[in-house]
Amino acid sequence: QVQVVESGGGLVQPGGSLRLSCTASGTIGSRNTMGWYRQAPGKQRDLVASITSITTGSRTNYADAVKGQFTISRDNAKNTVYLQMNSLKPEDTAVYYCNFWDWSSSSSFWGQGTQVTVSS
């Protein structure tokens, strides 16, 4: 099994930046996807960005709303994924969750979430 823990959320003014971190521990498969999702009050949980690690490299994808604004990266040695969030807007306010998907076992694991609040 895999444990997923996020950190780095907080209160930031519009236009500011935050970097979220997510670390996975346990049985880590060679082919896996780590992604960031967010959920605002009263709304569904939506994908923000994801990064897939395979033998030949990594693949990333972003929600249209954050392309050019957020950047996802990972450190495989630390089993850690980062989300660099720039030019933050009030509509980015949400609980941000990290997800780990193992392709071999078709298993998904969620972190507890970290609150990001963008407000003046």
Stockholm file with secondary structure:
# STOCKHOLM 1.0

chainA/1-120         QVQVVESGGGLVQPGGSLRLSCTASGTIGSRNTMGWYRQAPGKQRDLVASITSITTGSRTNYADAVKGQFTISRDNAKNTVYLQMNSLKPEDTAVYYCNFWDWSSSSSFWGQGTQVTVSS
#=GR chainA/1-120 SS CEEEEEECCEEECTTCCEEEEEEEEESCCSSEEEEEEEECTTSCCEEEEEEEEETTEEEEEECGGGTTTEEEEEEGGGTEEEEEECSCCGGGCEEEEEEEEETTTTEEEECCCEEEEECC
#=GC SS_cons         CEEEEEECCEEECTTCCEEEEEEEEESCCSSEEEEEEEECTTSCCEEEEEEEEETTEEEEEECGGGTTTEEEEEEGGGTEEEEEECSCCGGGCEEEEEEEEETTTTEEEECCCEEEEECC
//
